[in-house]
Amino acid sequence: MDQKNIKKIVLAYSGGLDTSIIIPWLKEHYNNPEIIAVSGDVGQNDELEGLEEKAIKTGASKLYIADLTDEMVDEVIIPSLKMGASYEQYLLGTAFARPIIAKKLVEIAKAEGADAIAHGCTGKGNDQVRFELAIKRFAPDMPIIAPWREWDIKGRDEEIDYAEAHNVPLKISRETNYSKDKNLWHLSHEGLDLEDPANEPQYEKPGFLEMSVSPIAAPDKPTYVTIDFEKGVPVAVDGEKMKASDVIRKLNKLGGENGIGLLDIVENRLVGMKDRGVYETPGGTILYKAHQCLEMITIDKDTAHMKSKLAVDFADLVYNGKWFTPLREALSAFADKTQEHVTGSVKLKLYKGNMITASITSPESLYSEELVTFNESSYDQTNATGFINLWGLPDTVLALREQGKL
């Protein structure tokens, strides 16, 4: 990359530690280019406060804040919910936002006539792949600058040193310097004491959890919630119709209050290393549970089993940054087909981090109480004799061979 030709850079900007110091670093090392900061509003709320002032103060010429929440929910989260996709239990919160943000970066870069796009992802993580694959999909010739793969800064302590030396304001301290990512769907925590899996997450420590409370601190009385679905899409909570993003907001509140959706895992990163993360996904965890419950009575066995297999492949695509690919689109088409009858209501009991199924109803149900009852029914039990004889015929023939009777 010829740095002399880089006159204008669009930067994926969150206002966190990494992107805060990248603005002055780019101006120092790329011959003082114009920096246009772009923040994707994906439901992180308070993190956007004061962002424009901060970006300009640290050297950006302007800041775009792109409202991407509904696009993320409708175009990425809902298709993934329909598929039931999770990666090693992780409900893909960070991965859901990246393709939508990257697509917007390209759109703004083209409109601004930018010479390059920059991001603050480290060379150790998954997000560098997610951003860059999406950028390549929409702007294959656009140069990409990843300072973490170029500079001599070795870690977050040195980043703070750089910020202090360049008068970059920070909301964190060295003691609270967790690496976090927040959007409407989740909040992730990495780093500090969490880097050692032997250390228990400090759920009760004030300020650690932001979307939830510890199950220990949750109410002693359960909370009931009912979610309505139409063709796999959540459309109402407790009888109140609302768009999907508002469903998530409502469930975030209810789930957070009851300690739902805390996950502590060591996952396998795309780049080959294992990583320990603590995730808060209160509303998403409720939605996944309710959706799975409704599918139990509305999807046939063969489809359900195939869907669970393909969900692993789908989750891999999302996690590995391959959202904008023909395979993902094909799997989404499959998922849409499976959801044609996933309509109904699920009532869950939320209690101290637990979700207890209270009720499942659907006008499209395949469950027949009359068939399965232990009382008298129309099912002819004598039919099972011939079925078992045919189903077990290969085993019978094997046994006859072993006994020399064939």
N, C-alpha and C positions, 0 to 999 in steps of 0.2 A: 504494500500500500504506500503510495507516494503522499507523505504527510503534507507536502507543500500545496497539493491540489485540494486538500480538505479545508474548505472555507466555511462550511456550515454543517453542523452536526445536530441531529435529532437524538435526544437522550431519553431513554425510559427512566423516569424520575419518580421515586417514591418519597423522597425526603428523608429516608433512613440514612444510616451511617455511610453505606457504600456509595449511594448516588449523590449524597451531599458533598463528599470530597472529590467525586469524579469531575464535577464542573470545573473547579480551579485546576485540577490535574490536567484535564483536556486542554485548557487554555494555555497552560505552561508547556505542554509537550507536543501540541499540534499547531504551533505558530498562531496562537490567539484566535481560534475560529469563533464564529457566532454559535452559541449553544442554545438550542430550542428545547426546553424541557417539556416532556409529555407525561402526565399522570393519568392512569386509567382509574376512574371511579368505579370500583367493583364492589362497593358497599362497605368500605373500611371506615366511613364516617369521619370521626374525630381526627384521624390521621391526615386528613386533607386541610385541616384548619391552619391558616398561616403559611400555606405551602408556596403560594405565589410570591409573597414577600421574601421568603427564605431563598427561593430559587434565584430571584433577581439579585438579591443581596450577595449571593455567592458567585454571580457571574453570568447567569442565563439572561438572554435578551427578552424572553417571554416564557410563559407557562400555559400550556393547554391542559385543561382538566376535562377529559372525555367521559361522558356519562355512558358507561358500558355495563351497568348492573343487569338490566333486563336482557340485554343481548347475551351476556354470559349465562344467565339463568335459562333463557328460552332456547338458545342455540347449542349450549354445551352441557349444562347441568341436567336439564330435563331429558335429553337423549341418553345421557349416562345413567340416570335414574331408571329409565325404561329398560335399559339393558341390565341393571343391577350390578354395575361395574364397581369393583373395589380392588385396590392393589395391596395385597398382603394385609388386609383389614383396613387400610388407609382409604378414606373416602375422597381422595384426589383433589382436595381443596385448592392447593397452590396450582396444580396442573390445570384445573378448570379455567383459571383466569388468563393464563399465559397466551393461548392462541388468539384470544380476542384482543388483548392488549397489543400483541405483536402486529396483528392485522391493522390496527389503528395507527401504530407507529409508521407503518409503510404508507398509509393513506396521507398522513400529515407530512412525512418526508417528501413524498411526491409533490404535494401541494406547495410546500415551502421551497422546493428545488434544492433539497439537502444533498450533500456529497457523501454522507455516511450516517449510519445509525449506531448508537452506542448503548450498552446496557451495563448494569452493575453486578451481573452474576459472577460467581467465583468459578474457577476452572475445576473445582471439585464436585460441583453440583449438577442437578438435572435441569435447572432453569435455563442455563446457557443453551442447552440443546433445544428446549421448547421454544425459546425466543427465536433462535437462529433458523430452525427448520421452517417456522411460520414466515419469517422474513424472506427466506429463500423461495418460498412458495409464491409470494406476491411480488417480490423484487429480486429476482435471481442474480442481478448484476450489482446490487447495492453493497458497497463495502460495509463490514460490521466491525466495530471497535469494542473490544472486551478488555478494559484496563486491568482487570485481575490477571489476565494472561500476559500482560506487558510490563506492569510496573514492578518495582522492587520492594513494595510493601508486603510484609510477610504475614501479618495477621491483624486482628481487630484492635489490639492495643496500639499497634503502629498507625492504624487508621485514625484512632482518636488523637494520637500525637500530631498527625498531619492536620487534622481538623483544627486542633488548638493553635497550631502554628499559622494557619491561614484564616483564623477568626471565623470558622464555620460553626454556627450555633448547633448544638446537639440536645436532644431531649433525654439522652441516656447518660449513664455514668459507667465507669469500668466495672462496677459491682452489679449493675442491672443490664449488662450488655448481652442479653439473649438475642439471638438472631430470630426475628419474628416475621411472619407473613400473615396478613389479615385481609379477608374479603367477606362478603355477605355470608358465605358458606362456612368459613372456618377461621381459626387462628392457630398457627403453628409456633412451637417453641423449640429452639435448638441452641446448643452451645453451653458454656459455663459448666455447672455441675452436672448437666444432662449428658455431657460427653462421656461420662462413665456410667455404663448401665447398672453398676452396683449402687448408684445413688437413687434414692426414692424421690420422685418429683414432689416439690413443696406445694401441694395443692392448697394447703391451709395458710400458706404465707401470704400476707396482704400484698396485693398488686401482681401476683403471679398469674392467676386466672383473670380473664377479662370478659369472656362471654358466658362463663359458667360459675357455679359455686362447687365446692367439693361435695360429693355425696354425703359426707359426714355432716356438713352444714345445711343440707337441704331439709325442707320441712318434714315433720314426722307424719304429716297427713298426705295421702296420695292425691295426685291431680289427674283427672280424666280429660282426654282430648280426642275428638273425632275428626278424621280427615276424609274428605270425599275426593274420589278420583273419577275422571272421565277419560277412557282410553289411555290409562296409564299416567295421565297428567293430574297433579293435585289442583283442585279448583275451589275448595272451601275448607274452612276450619270451624268446627263447632257450628255448622250450618250457615256460616257467613261466607258468601262468595267473594273471592279475591284473586288477583293475578298471582302467578307462581312466585314471584319475588316477595310479595307480601305474605304468602303462605310461609315462606322460609323465615321471614322476619318474626311472624307470630310464633312459630315453633321454636325459633331461637330463644325467645323470651321464656316460653313455657319450659323448654328443655333445659335452658341455663339455670333457671330457678330450682330445678329438681336434680341438678348434677348429672344430666344425661349427656353422653357423647364425648367423654374423656377417653383418650386412647394414648397409650404409652407403648411404642414399638421400636424395634430395631429393624429397619427395612433395607432392602437391597437396591442401592442406587444404580441408575443406568451406567454410570462411569466405572462401576466395579467394586466400590467399597460399601461397607455397611454403615448405616447412619442411624443414630438414635434420635427420635423426635417425639414430642408430646403434642397432641392435637386436641383442640376444642371444636367439636362439630355438633352442637346441640340439636338444631333444627334438622340438619341433614340426616343425622342418625335416626331421628324419629321418622322422617320421610321414608328412608330406606326400609325400616322395619315395617311400617304400615303398607308400603307397596309390596313387599314380599308376602305379607299376610294375605293381601287381596289376590295376588297371583296364585296362591295355594288353592283357591277355590274356583279360579276362572281360566286357568291354562291347563291344557291336557298334559299328560305325563311325558310323552316323547318330546314335545316342544319345550316343556320346562327343563328337562334334562339337557337337551341340546343348548338351550339358552344359557344355562349355568356354565357349560363348557366354554361357549363363545364369550361369555362375560369376562373370563380371564384374559382372552386375547384382546378384547375391547379395552379393558383396563390397562393392559400393557401399551397399547397404542396411545392412550391418553397420557399415561405416565411418561412415556418415552418421546413425547413431543410430536407424534404423528397424527394430529387431529385432522389436518387438511390433506387427507390421503384417500384414494379410491377405496381401499379396504375398510377404513373407518366408516365411510359413507355407505358402503354395502352392508356392513354390520348394523348400522343405524336403520337401514331399510328393513332388515330382518327384525330388529327390535320393534319397529313401528307395526309390523304385521302381527307380532305376538301380542300387542297391546289392544287389538281391536275389541276385545271383550273384557279388558281390565277396567271395569267400571263398578263403583260401589263405595261402601263406607267401611272404615276401620276405626274402632275405638280402642285406645291404649290407656293403660293405667301407668302413670309416671310416678316412681317412688325411689328416692335416694339412689339415683344412677341406674335404676332398672326400668325396663319397659315390659309390661305384662299385657298380653293380648286379652281384651275384654269382650270384643265383639267384631265379627266380620259378616257383612251382608252384601249381596250383589244380585241385581236382576239377571246377570249373565252367569250365575254360578253353575258349575258342573257337579257340585256336591248334592247328592240325593239322600236325604234322611230316610226316605222310604226304602231305598235299596240297601242301605248299610245297617239299618236298625237290627237290634238283637231280637226284636219282636217279629211278628208275622209280616212278610213282605211279598212282593210279586216275584222276587228272585227265586229261581228254581235251583236249589243247592245240589241236585243230582247232576247238573251240568258239569260240575267240577270234576267228576270222575273221569270222563273222557278227556277233558282238558289236561289233567295231571298225567294221564297215561301217555298222551302225545308229547307233552312238555318234557316228560322224563324218559322218553323212548331212547335217546342216546345213552343215558346212564344205564338203562336196562340192558341194552345191547353190550355195553362194556362189561357189565357184570357177568352176562352170559358167556362172553369170550373168556373171561378170567376163570370161569368155572368149567370151561370145556364143553359148553352146551350148545355152541353155535353149529 
